[in-house]
C-alpha cells in the first residue's frame, strides 16, 4: 500500500496549484533559503488538515455548505491579495526603473511572514479538506482507530512533499541571479501575480 500511497502523493504534489505557484514565486525572486519557510508553512497546513481529517473535522467541512463556502471565499481572497501584491510589485519596478538604482535581490521579508503565507494558503483551501477526507480512507484500516494511522500517513506525506518542494525551490533558486535582473523580475511578478489571481478565481468558483 505504501508505494501506491507515495505514487499518489507524488502526482498530487506535482499538480499545479496555489502551493506550487507560491514556492516558484518565492524561490525565483528571493532564492532557495527564502523559500524554505514557505514550504514549511504549506506542509504545516497540510499536516493540520490531515489531523482534522483524522478527528472528523474535515468531514464536517466537506459536508457543510457554510463551512466550505467560508473557506472558499477566504482562500480566494487571500490568493487574490497575493496576486495583486505581486502585480503591484511589478508595476512599482516599472515605475522606478531608470530613475533610481534597484537592489540586485529584493528584500524577501521575514521568515515568519513567509511561513504564515504558506500556512494560510494551505488552510484556506477547502479542496484540501475534501481531498483528504476522500483520499486517506483508501489507505486506512477498515476497522479500528483512525487518528493514529492518519497521523502516520500525514507524516509520510509531509516528509515526502517537503523534500520534493525543497528540491524544486533549490532548482529554481539556483537561477535566482537571473531572475534578479530587473526586467526578468518584473515579468516574474506579472506572471506569478496573474497565476495567483487565476488560482484565486478557480478556488472561488470551485464546486465540491
N, CA, C and O of each residue as an XYZ file, in Angstrom:
832
protein
N       0.819     -1.213      0.000
C       0.000      0.000      0.000
C       0.853      1.263      0.000
O       0.474      2.278     -0.585
N       2.016      1.193      0.666
C       2.856      2.386      0.767
C       3.322      2.887     -0.598
O       3.243      4.090     -0.847
N       3.812      2.010     -1.508
C       4.217      2.506     -2.832
C       3.076      3.211     -3.563
O       3.288      4.238     -4.208
N       1.852      2.652     -3.460
C       0.698      3.289     -4.110
C       0.410      4.653     -3.481
O       0.073      5.610     -4.177
N       0.547      4.727     -2.157
C       0.321      5.996     -1.463
C       1.350      7.039     -1.898
O       0.989      8.181     -2.180
N       2.629      6.657     -1.954
C       3.682      7.592     -2.345
C       3.520      8.038     -3.791
O       3.774      9.198     -4.116
N       3.100      7.130     -4.657
C       2.875      7.495     -6.051
C       1.742      8.515     -6.154
O       1.843      9.488     -6.902
N       0.673      8.293     -5.407
C      -0.444      9.234     -5.411
C      -0.008     10.597     -4.869
O      -0.388     11.636     -5.410
N       0.783     10.587     -3.810
C       1.282     11.841     -3.232
C       2.153     12.589     -4.232
O       2.073     13.813     -4.336
N       2.985     11.858     -4.968
C       3.848     12.479     -5.976
C       3.009     13.174     -7.050
O       3.292     14.309     -7.433
N       1.982     12.486     -7.526
C       1.110     13.077     -8.553
C       0.414     14.316     -8.013
O       0.301     15.327     -8.707
N      -0.052     14.236     -6.774
C      -0.758     15.369     -6.164
C       0.188     16.549     -5.968
O      -0.152     17.684     -6.300
N       1.380     16.278     -5.427
C       2.333     17.361     -5.142
C       2.803     18.042     -6.421
O       3.066     19.245     -6.426
N       2.909     17.271     -7.513
C       3.401     17.835     -8.778
C       2.319     18.559     -9.560
O       2.608     19.197    -10.572
N       1.068     18.466     -9.099
C      -0.026     19.125     -9.810
C       0.034     20.633     -9.565
O       0.273     21.054     -8.433
N      -0.176     21.457    -10.595
C      -0.168     22.916    -10.410
C      -1.256     23.350     -9.434
O      -2.379     22.847     -9.470
N      -0.913     24.266     -8.586
C      -1.868     24.771     -7.607
C      -1.280     25.940     -6.851
O      -0.163     26.364     -7.146
N      -2.019     26.481     -5.865
C      -1.530     27.633     -5.100
C      -0.185     27.386     -4.426
O       0.677     28.265     -4.428
N       0.005     26.189     -3.844
C       1.267     25.898     -3.160
C       2.439     25.955     -4.124
O       3.462     26.575     -3.835
N       2.285     25.306     -5.267
C       3.349     25.294     -6.267
C       3.655     26.705     -6.760
O       4.820     27.080     -6.896
N       2.608     27.487     -7.026
C       2.808     28.853     -7.519
C       3.557     29.703     -6.496
O       4.437     30.486     -6.854
N       3.202     29.545     -5.222
C       3.839     30.334     -4.168
C       5.312     29.961     -4.022
O       6.156     30.838     -3.838
N       5.625     28.678     -4.101
C       7.017     28.224     -3.974
C       7.857     28.729     -5.145
O       8.975     29.206     -4.952
N       7.321     28.624     -6.347
C       8.049     29.088     -7.529
C       8.300     30.592     -7.460
O       9.389     31.060     -7.791
N       7.299     31.339     -7.034
C       7.469     32.790     -6.930
C       8.530     33.141     -5.888
O       9.418     33.958     -6.131
N       8.417     32.511     -4.737
C       9.319     32.829     -3.629
C      10.770     32.473     -3.963
O      11.677     33.277     -3.750
N      10.983     31.261     -4.487
C      12.351     30.830     -4.783
C      12.927     31.576     -5.976
O      14.125     31.857     -6.005
N      12.094     31.902     -6.965
C      12.584     32.632     -8.130
C      12.999     34.045     -7.794
O      14.001     34.540     -8.309
N      12.237     34.702     -6.933
C      12.527     36.096     -6.610
C      13.571     36.253     -5.513
O      14.355     37.202     -5.528
N      13.582     35.319     -4.558
C      14.417     35.525     -3.368
C      15.439     34.431     -3.119
O      16.271     34.568     -2.222
N      15.401     33.352     -3.883
C      16.367     32.279     -3.686
C      15.849     31.159     -2.809
O      14.759     31.241     -2.242
N      16.647     30.115     -2.710
C      16.242     28.895     -2.016
C      15.934     29.132     -0.544
O      14.887     28.706     -0.057
N      16.832     29.806      0.171
C      16.654     29.967      1.621
C      15.358     30.678      1.961
O      14.697     30.346      2.945
N      14.998     31.656      1.143
C      13.766     32.402      1.416
C      12.528     31.553      1.180
O      11.466     31.838      1.732
N      12.657     30.496      0.351
C      11.509     29.639      0.056
C      11.297     28.554      1.111
O      10.218     27.966      1.179
N      12.306     28.283      1.930
C      12.205     27.205      2.918
C      11.040     27.433      3.883
O      10.243     26.514      4.068
N      10.894     28.622      4.517
C       9.756     28.796      5.425
C       8.405     28.712      4.721
O       7.418     28.302      5.332
N       8.347     29.093      3.452
C       7.099     28.949      2.698
C       6.719     27.486      2.566
O       5.565     27.114      2.780
N       7.698     26.650      2.210
C       7.461     25.206      2.092
C       7.021     24.639      3.441
O       6.079     23.849      3.504
N       7.695     25.037      4.515
C       7.347     24.520      5.843
C       5.941     24.954      6.247
O       5.212     24.181      6.868
N       5.555     26.176      5.903
C       4.206     26.642      6.213
C       3.155     25.852      5.458
O       2.123     25.486      6.021
N       3.413     25.588      4.188
C       2.479     24.808      3.369
C       2.306     23.406      3.947
O       1.189     22.897      4.037
N       3.411     22.795      4.332
C       3.340     21.425      4.853
C       2.749     21.384      6.262
O       2.106     20.401      6.630
N       2.958     22.433      7.050
C       2.310     22.504      8.365
C       0.792     22.573      8.187
O       0.041     21.944      8.931
N       0.351     23.349      7.187
C      -1.080     23.421      6.903
C      -1.635     22.076      6.468
O      -2.729     21.687      6.875
N      -0.874     21.365      5.636
C      -1.303     20.036      5.195
C      -1.431     19.086      6.386
O      -2.392     18.321      6.474
N      -0.462     19.136      7.301
C      -0.497     18.252      8.470
C      -1.706     18.575      9.347
O      -2.345     17.667      9.878
N      -2.022     19.859      9.502
C      -3.189     20.241     10.300
C      -4.481     19.754      9.658
O      -5.393     19.313     10.358
N      -4.567     19.830      8.324
C      -5.749     19.312      7.633
C      -5.836     17.798      7.806
O      -6.931     17.258      7.960
N      -4.709     17.116      7.784
C      -4.718     15.667      7.982
C      -5.204     15.310      9.381
O      -5.973     14.364      9.553
N      -4.753     16.073     10.388
C      -5.251     15.860     11.752
C      -6.754     16.097     11.809
O      -7.486     15.366     12.476
N      -7.204     17.134     11.097
C      -8.632     17.418     11.055
C      -9.400     16.268     10.418
O     -10.507     15.938     10.842
N      -8.801     15.659      9.396
C      -9.436     14.505      8.751
C      -9.520     13.338      9.730
O     -10.542     12.655      9.804
N      -8.438     13.112     10.483
C      -8.429     12.022     11.450
C      -9.419     12.230     12.576
O      -9.954     11.265     13.121
N      -9.667     13.489     12.931
C     -10.605     13.807     14.005
C     -12.040     13.971     13.509
O     -12.966     14.143     14.301
N     -12.211     13.914     12.188
C     -13.551     14.055     11.628
C     -13.936     15.465     11.263
O     -15.024     15.688     10.730
N     -13.060     16.441     11.539
C     -13.384     17.845     11.241
C     -13.457     18.077      9.734
O     -14.326     18.805      9.255
N     -12.540     17.453      8.989
C     -12.550     17.622      7.534
C     -13.835     17.103      6.923
O     -14.319     17.633      5.924
N     -14.387     16.057      7.533
C     -15.656     15.534      7.037
C     -16.769     16.556      7.227
O     -17.651     16.689      6.378
N     -16.723     17.280      8.347
C     -17.725     18.316      8.588
C     -17.602     19.439      7.565
O     -18.606     19.948      7.066
N     -16.353     19.827      7.253
C     -16.143     20.870      6.255
C     -16.653     20.410      4.893
O     -17.290     21.166      4.160
N     -16.358     19.154      4.575
C     -16.790     18.612      3.286
C     -18.310     18.543      3.195
O     -18.881     18.717      2.118
N     -18.969     18.286      4.339
C     -20.420     18.124      4.329
C     -21.162     19.443      4.502
O     -22.302     19.575      4.055
N     -20.529     20.419      5.146
C     -21.210     21.682      5.458
C     -21.058     22.685      4.325
O     -19.940     23.040      3.953
N     -22.168     23.138      3.780
C     -22.137     24.146      2.725
C     -21.543     25.450      3.241
O     -20.756     26.098      2.552
N     -21.927     25.831      4.464
C     -21.468     27.111      5.025
C     -19.966     27.085      5.267
O     -19.262     28.022      4.889
N     -19.462     26.011      5.902
C     -18.025     25.922      6.195
C     -17.219     25.903      4.908
O     -16.180     26.555      4.803
N     -17.707     25.149      3.933
C     -16.995     25.080      2.650
C     -16.975     26.447      1.986
O     -15.945     26.863      1.457
N     -18.109     27.154      2.009
C     -18.195     28.467      1.371
C     -17.278     29.478      2.063
O     -16.598     30.259      1.397
N     -17.260     29.462      3.399
C     -16.416     30.400      4.144
C     -14.944     30.185      3.789
O     -14.224     31.142      3.506
N     -14.504     28.934      3.803
C     -13.107     28.644      3.467
C     -12.809     28.994      2.014
O     -11.734     29.504      1.698
N     -13.763     28.718      1.139
C     -13.556     29.005     -0.278
C     -13.384     30.500     -0.506
O     -12.486     30.916     -1.237
N     -14.233     31.308      0.111
C     -14.144     32.763     -0.050
C     -12.851     33.293      0.565
O     -12.176     34.136     -0.026
N     -12.506     32.790      1.767
C     -11.267     33.238      2.418
C     -10.051     32.885      1.578
O      -9.150     33.706      1.406
N     -10.025     31.671      1.057
C      -8.894     31.256      0.225
C      -8.794     32.064     -1.049
O      -7.700     32.455     -1.458
N      -9.941     32.321     -1.687
C      -9.945     33.099     -2.927
C      -9.454     34.520     -2.678
O      -8.674     35.056     -3.465
N      -9.904     35.128     -1.593
C      -9.481     36.494     -1.283
C      -7.993     36.564     -0.973
O      -7.316     37.506     -1.384
N      -7.481     35.572     -0.249
C      -6.062     35.604      0.096
C      -5.196     35.418     -1.141
O      -4.178     36.092     -1.295
N      -5.592     34.512     -2.016
C      -4.840     34.324     -3.258
C      -4.923     35.571     -4.131
O      -3.942     35.951     -4.770
N      -6.094     36.208     -4.159
C      -6.232     37.451     -4.927
C      -5.336     38.538     -4.343
O      -4.724     39.309     -5.081
N      -5.261     38.596     -3.008
C      -4.376     39.567     -2.349
C      -2.921     39.338     -2.744
O      -2.206     40.285     -3.072
N      -2.480     38.060     -2.711
C      -1.105     37.750     -3.091
C      -0.858     38.093     -4.562
O       0.203     38.610     -4.913
N      -1.842     37.801     -5.421
C      -1.694     38.119     -6.838
C      -1.607     39.607     -7.095
O      -0.760     40.057     -7.866
N      -2.479     40.378     -6.452
C      -2.457     41.832     -6.632
C      -1.172     42.433     -6.065
O      -0.636     43.398     -6.609
N      -0.684     41.854     -4.967
C       0.570     42.346     -4.392
C       1.723     42.108     -5.353
O       2.593     42.966     -5.508
N       1.734     40.931     -6.008
C       2.793     40.636     -6.980
C       2.701     41.577     -8.182
O       3.720     42.087     -8.648
N       1.494     41.807     -8.683
C       1.325     42.741     -9.807
C       1.757     44.147     -9.410
O       2.396     44.853    -10.191
N       1.403     44.551     -8.184
C       1.810     45.871     -7.708
C       3.313     46.014     -7.622
O       3.862     47.072     -7.928
N       3.992     44.931     -7.198
C       5.458     44.969     -7.137
C       6.045     45.111     -8.535
O       7.035     45.817     -8.725
N       5.438     44.440     -9.516
C       5.900     44.578    -10.894
C       5.711     45.987    -11.423
O       6.601     46.536    -12.072
N       4.552     46.574    -11.148
C       4.296     47.952    -11.588
C       5.245     48.934    -10.907
O       5.706     49.894    -11.525
N       5.535     48.684     -9.614
C       6.466     49.558     -8.892
C       7.865     49.493     -9.497
O       8.550     50.508     -9.618
N       8.280     48.274     -9.878
C       9.589     48.140    -10.526
C       9.617     48.903    -11.851
O      10.608     49.556    -12.178
N       8.544     48.817    -12.595
C       8.480     49.516    -13.874
C       8.561     51.025    -13.678
O       9.214     51.723    -14.454
N       7.891     51.529    -12.635
C       7.902     52.967    -12.368
C       9.269     53.456    -11.909
O       9.664     54.580    -12.216
N       9.998     52.608    -11.170
C      11.294     53.013    -10.621
C      12.439     52.788    -11.599
O      13.499     53.402    -11.471
N      12.227     51.910    -12.575
C      13.296     51.539    -13.487
C      13.831     52.763    -14.235
O      13.068     53.515    -14.842
N      15.127     52.945    -14.184
C      15.758     54.062    -14.877
C      15.804     55.339    -14.065
O      16.511     56.279    -14.426
N      15.050     55.385    -12.960
C      15.020     56.596    -12.138
C      15.929     56.500    -10.917
O      16.470     57.506    -10.459
N      16.093     55.296    -10.397
C      16.912     55.105     -9.208
C      17.493     53.707     -9.234
O      16.903     52.811     -9.838
N      18.641     53.492     -8.591
C      19.223     52.151     -8.570
C      18.351     51.183     -7.794
O      17.823     51.522     -6.735
N      18.200     49.975     -8.325
C      17.387     48.965     -7.669
C      18.288     47.882     -7.084
O      19.326     47.564     -7.664
N      17.904     47.318     -5.950
C      18.729     46.245     -5.367
C      18.752     45.037     -6.279
O      17.759     44.711     -6.930
N      19.915     44.366     -6.320
C      20.043     43.190     -7.182
C      19.091     42.088     -6.751
O      18.539     41.379     -7.592
N      18.893     41.939     -5.439
C      17.976     40.934     -4.914
C      16.949     41.630     -4.026
O      17.331     42.307     -3.072
N      15.660     41.483     -4.311
C      14.652     42.149     -3.498
C      14.610     41.596     -2.083
O      14.992     40.451     -1.839
N      14.146     42.411     -1.164
C      14.043     42.017      0.239
C      13.015     40.892      0.369
O      11.858     41.074     -0.011
N      13.416     39.732      0.898
C      12.473     38.611      0.986
C      11.471     38.741      2.120
O      10.534     37.947      2.208
N      11.655     39.747      3.009
C      10.771     39.867      4.153
C      11.152     38.874      5.241
O      12.202     38.236      5.168
N      10.298     38.746      6.249
C      10.627     37.887      7.385
C      10.313     36.428      7.082
O       9.417     36.125      6.295
N      11.055     35.536      7.712
C      10.782     34.103      7.590
C       9.411     33.773      8.175
O       8.691     32.913      7.667
N       9.071     34.467      9.236
C       7.769     34.216      9.872
C       6.634     34.562      8.914
O       5.660     33.818      8.798
N       6.768     35.702      8.226
C       5.738     36.099      7.271
C       5.614     35.098      6.134
O       4.504     34.795      5.696
N       6.745     34.579      5.646
C       6.724     33.586      4.571
C       6.079     32.288      5.053
O       5.319     31.659      4.316
N       6.381     31.889      6.285
C       5.777     30.679      6.849
C       4.263     30.838      6.957
O       3.510     29.937      6.587
N       3.828     31.981      7.462
C       2.388     32.220      7.628
C       1.673     32.277      6.286
O       0.534     31.824      6.167
N       2.335     32.830      5.275
C       1.749     32.851      3.927
C       1.456     31.430      3.454
O       0.350     31.131      3.005
N       2.454     30.564      3.560
C       2.270     29.175      3.140
C       1.201     28.475      3.962
O       0.397     27.715      3.422
N       1.189     28.729      5.264
C       0.206     28.104      6.152
C      -1.210     28.530      5.786
O      -2.109     27.695      5.686
N      -1.408     29.831      5.587
C      -2.749     30.342      5.280
C      -3.221     29.844      3.923
O      -4.382     29.468      3.767
N      -2.326     29.840      2.939
C      -2.703     29.342      1.606
C      -3.209     27.904      1.701
O      -4.175     27.546      1.026
N      -2.576     27.082      2.524
C      -2.996     25.687      2.654
C      -4.270     25.554      3.476
O      -5.173     24.807      3.099
N      -4.354     26.269      4.597
C      -5.518     26.133      5.469
C      -6.776     26.744      4.856
O      -7.887     26.305      5.156
N      -6.610     27.752      4.001
C      -7.769     28.405      3.388
C      -8.178     27.727      2.088
O      -8.913     28.303      1.287
N      -7.703     26.509      1.881
C      -8.046     25.760      0.677
C      -9.037     24.654      1.045
O      -8.625     23.607      1.544
N     -10.323     24.865      0.811
C     -11.307     23.848      1.214
C     -11.164     22.550      0.442
O     -11.574     21.492      0.919
N     -10.577     22.624     -0.761
C     -10.383     21.402     -1.537
C      -9.420     20.451     -0.830
O      -9.485     19.239     -1.030
N      -8.521     21.003      0.004
C      -7.608     20.147      0.762
C      -8.388     19.284      1.742
O      -8.084     18.103      1.914
N      -9.398     19.873      2.388
C     -10.227     19.110      3.324
C     -11.001     18.021      2.607
O     -11.045     16.875      3.053
N     -11.610     18.391      1.494
C     -12.390     17.417      0.731
C     -11.492     16.298      0.210
O     -11.859     15.123      0.247
N     -10.310     16.681     -0.275
C      -9.384     15.684     -0.815
C      -8.946     14.692      0.256
O      -8.995     13.481      0.042
N      -8.516     15.208      1.414
C      -8.028     14.316      2.460
C      -9.136     13.411      2.976
O      -8.903     12.245      3.295
N     -10.345     13.961      3.053
C     -11.483     13.166      3.517
C     -11.764     12.017      2.558
O     -12.175     10.939      2.986
N     -11.545     12.240      1.261
C     -11.813     11.202      0.267
C     -10.606     10.299      0.016
O     -10.769      9.131     -0.338
N      -9.388     10.837      0.198
C      -8.161     10.131     -0.193
C      -7.646      9.199      0.903
O      -7.354      8.034      0.635
N      -7.532      9.695      2.123
C      -6.904      8.920      3.187
C      -7.638      7.615      3.530
O      -6.979      6.609      3.797
N      -8.985      7.597      3.532
C      -9.666      6.335      3.893
C      -9.270      5.139      3.031
O      -9.389      3.996      3.471
N      -8.800      5.387      1.810
C      -8.382      4.278      0.940
C      -7.158      3.551      1.500
O      -6.900      2.398      1.152
N      -6.400      4.237      2.376
C      -5.159      3.659      2.904
C      -5.239      3.430      4.414
O      -4.226      3.155      5.057
N      -6.440      3.543      4.978
C      -6.628      3.335      6.410
C      -7.308      1.996      6.655
O      -8.047      1.510      5.799
N      -7.063      1.392      7.821
C      -7.727      0.115      8.125
C      -9.237      0.289      8.205
O      -9.733      1.311      8.679
N      -9.946     -0.702      7.747
C     -11.410     -0.617      7.750
C     -11.962     -0.605      9.168
O     -12.973      0.046      9.435
N     -11.311     -1.316     10.073
C     -11.750     -1.368     11.473
C     -10.627     -0.853     12.367
O      -9.449     -0.916     12.015
N     -11.017     -0.347     13.520
C     -10.017      0.113     14.476
C      -9.882      1.627     14.465
O     -10.618      2.318     13.761
N      -8.925      2.146     15.256
C      -8.737      3.598     15.357
C      -8.266      4.208     14.043
O      -7.567      3.572     13.255
N      -8.669      5.465     13.828
C      -8.343      6.155     12.582
C      -7.262      7.208     12.782
O      -6.422      7.418     11.908
N      -7.286      7.872     13.941
C      -6.387      9.009     14.154
C      -4.922      8.621     14.051
O      -4.150      9.310     13.384
N      -4.520      7.528     14.700
C      -3.116      7.106     14.681
C      -2.605      6.829     13.275
O      -1.589      7.397     12.875
N      -3.285      5.964     12.507
C      -2.847      5.720     11.125
C      -2.868      6.966     10.261
O      -2.039      7.115      9.363
N      -3.823      7.876     10.527
C      -3.879      9.129      9.769
C      -2.637      9.976     10.028
O      -2.073     10.556      9.101
N      -2.215     10.046     11.281
C      -1.010     10.806     11.629
C       0.217     10.196     10.946
O       1.091     10.922     10.473
N       0.279      8.861     10.897
C       1.408      8.200     10.230
C       1.430      8.550      8.745
O       2.474      8.914      8.206
N       0.266      8.438      8.078
C       0.191      8.782      6.657
C       0.537     10.249      6.428
O       1.252     10.584      5.483
N       0.028     11.124      7.296
C       0.303     12.551      7.145
C       1.783     12.844      7.307
O       2.336     13.671      6.581
N       2.431     12.171      8.256
C       3.869     12.364      8.464
C       4.650     11.926      7.234
O       5.593     12.599      6.818
N       4.258     10.799      6.655
C       4.924     10.321      5.433
C       4.724     11.315      4.297
O       5.667     11.662      3.586
N       3.481     11.768      4.135
C       3.195     12.699      3.033
C       3.942     14.016      3.216
O       4.532     14.530      2.265
N       3.921     14.562      4.423
C       4.591     15.838      4.680
C       6.097     15.706      4.448
O       6.711     16.587      3.847
N       6.691     14.611      4.920
C       8.135     14.399      4.720
C       8.464     14.292      3.238
O       9.432     14.890      2.767
N       7.662     13.534      2.506
C       7.889     13.328      1.081
C       7.723     14.642      0.317
O       8.570     15.002     -0.500
N       6.635     15.351      0.584
C       6.374     16.605     -0.125
C       7.397     17.673      0.225
O       7.803     18.448     -0.642
N       7.820     17.724      1.487
C       8.821     18.718      1.887
C      10.105     18.531      1.096
O      10.678     19.496      0.591
N      10.559     17.271      0.989
C      11.763     17.003      0.201
C      11.578     17.383     -1.264
O      12.480     17.947     -1.884
N      10.411     17.072     -1.811
C      10.141     17.382     -3.217
C      10.110     18.893     -3.456
O      10.715     19.396     -4.403
N       9.400     19.601     -2.589
C       9.271     21.050     -2.772
C      10.590     21.781     -2.513
O      10.893     22.779     -3.167
N      11.369     21.278     -1.555
C      12.675     21.905     -1.310
C      13.614     21.685     -2.495
O      14.397     22.567     -2.845
N      13.531     20.510     -3.107
C      14.346     20.257     -4.304
C      13.927     21.202     -5.435
O      14.774     21.727     -6.159
N      12.622     21.411     -5.580
C      12.127     22.342     -6.598
C      12.608     23.756     -6.301
O      13.068     24.462     -7.199
N      12.499     24.171     -5.032
C      12.935     25.510     -4.646
C      14.435     25.688     -4.869
O      14.881     26.765     -5.267
N      15.215     24.635     -4.613
C      16.665     24.709     -4.822
C      16.984     24.858     -6.303
O      17.872     25.621     -6.682
N      16.247     24.115     -7.146
C      16.487     24.200     -8.590
C      16.154     25.583     -9.131
O      16.912     26.155     -9.914
N      15.021     26.107     -8.707
C      14.623     27.445     -9.169
C      15.507     28.506     -8.525
O      15.902     29.470     -9.180
N      15.818     28.327     -7.235
C      16.647     29.295     -6.529
C      18.044     29.407     -7.080
O      18.676     30.455     -6.948
N      18.549     28.339     -7.703
C      19.889     28.384     -8.286
C      19.956     29.371     -9.449
O      21.034     29.827     -9.831
N      18.789     29.695    -10.006
C      18.734     30.674    -11.099
C      18.245     32.026    -10.611
O      17.830     32.862    -11.413
N      18.290     32.250     -9.291
C      17.755     33.496     -8.744
C      18.542     34.724     -9.213
O      17.994     35.824     -9.283
N      19.827     34.537     -9.535
C      20.608     35.667    -10.049
C      20.027     36.131    -11.390
O      19.947     37.328    -11.668
N      19.625     35.160    -12.209
C      18.994     35.509    -13.496
C      17.634     36.140    -13.260
O      17.281     37.135    -13.894
N      16.870     35.554    -12.340
C      15.574     36.123    -12.009
C      15.705     37.504    -11.372
O      14.781     38.316    -11.425
N      16.882     37.759    -10.762
C      17.089     39.036    -10.096
C      17.250     40.215    -11.037
O      17.168     41.362    -10.597
N      17.476     39.964    -12.324
C      17.544     41.079    -13.272
C      16.219     41.824    -13.283
O      15.150     41.214    -13.261
N      16.299     43.128    -13.317
C      15.102     43.938    -13.147
C      13.996     43.572    -14.131
O      12.837     43.438    -13.739
N      14.342     43.412    -15.396
C      13.323     43.113    -16.400
C      12.708     41.740    -16.153
O      11.490     41.577    -16.233
N      13.553     40.750    -15.852
C      13.057     39.397    -15.595
C      12.227     39.386    -14.316
O      11.172     38.755    -14.253
N      12.713     40.089    -13.304
C      11.994     40.145    -12.033
C      10.615     40.756    -12.223
O       9.631     40.276    -11.662
N      10.550     41.816    -13.016
C       9.267     42.464    -13.272
C       8.293     41.508    -13.960
O       7.116     41.436    -13.605
N       8.805     40.781    -14.945
C       7.944     39.833    -15.659
C       7.514     38.680    -14.759
O       6.389     38.190    -14.858
N       8.421     38.249    -13.877
C       8.062     37.181    -12.952
C       6.960     37.638    -12.008
O       6.053     36.871    -11.687
N       7.041     38.894    -11.563
C       5.964     39.459    -10.737
C       4.647     39.421    -11.498
O       3.621     39.007    -10.958
N       4.679     39.855    -12.756
C       3.461     39.873    -13.562
C       2.888     38.468    -13.735
O       1.694     38.244    -13.535
N       3.751     37.530    -14.109
C       3.289     36.165    -14.366
C       2.759     35.520    -13.089
O       1.668     34.950    -13.079
N       3.543     35.615    -12.004
C       3.109     34.984    -10.757
C       1.848     35.657    -10.227
O       0.977     34.982     -9.679
N       1.736     36.969    -10.380
C       0.525     37.665     -9.959
C      -0.692     37.196    -10.737
O      -1.754     36.960    -10.160
N      -0.536     37.062    -12.047
C      -1.644     36.597    -12.883
C      -2.035     35.162    -12.524
O      -3.218     34.827    -12.476
N      -1.032     34.323    -12.272
C      -1.308     32.926    -11.913
C      -2.044     32.851    -10.575
O      -3.008     32.098    -10.440
N      -1.599     33.620     -9.596
C      -2.254     33.607     -8.287
C      -3.681     34.134     -8.376
O      -4.575     33.612     -7.710
N      -3.902     35.155     -9.186
C      -5.267     35.658     -9.384
C      -6.131     34.594    -10.047
O      -7.284     34.397     -9.663
N      -5.575     33.907    -11.046
C      -6.326     32.851    -11.727
C      -6.655     31.710    -10.764
O      -7.753     31.155    -10.809
N      -5.704     31.360     -9.891
C      -5.952     30.311     -8.914
C      -7.002     30.756     -7.899
O      -7.829     29.954     -7.466
N      -6.966     32.043     -7.520
C      -7.992     32.564     -6.625
C      -9.370     32.466     -7.250
O     -10.341     32.122     -6.575
N      -9.459     32.769     -8.542
C     -10.734     32.658     -9.253
C     -11.182     31.202     -9.316
O     -12.368     30.902     -9.181
N     -10.223     30.297     -9.523
C     -10.573     28.874     -9.587
C     -11.101     28.379     -8.256
O     -12.060     27.609     -8.201
N     -10.454     28.834     -7.165
C     -10.932     28.450     -5.821
C     -12.326     29.022     -5.581
O     -13.194     28.341     -5.034
N     -12.543     30.282     -5.991
C     -13.824     30.946     -5.757
C     -14.964     30.253     -6.496
O     -16.098     30.240     -6.016
N     -14.675     29.687     -7.640
C     -15.729     29.074     -8.461
C     -15.767     27.558     -8.338
O     -16.555     26.893     -9.010
N     -14.905     27.008     -7.469
C     -14.829     25.549     -7.357
C     -16.066     24.997     -6.675
O     -16.594     25.576     -5.726
N     -16.503     23.879     -7.180
C     -17.586     23.140     -6.538
C     -16.982     21.977     -5.770
O     -15.867     21.541     -6.056
N     -17.717     21.486     -4.808
C     -17.213     20.358     -4.016
C     -17.207     19.089     -4.849
O     -16.816     18.030     -4.358
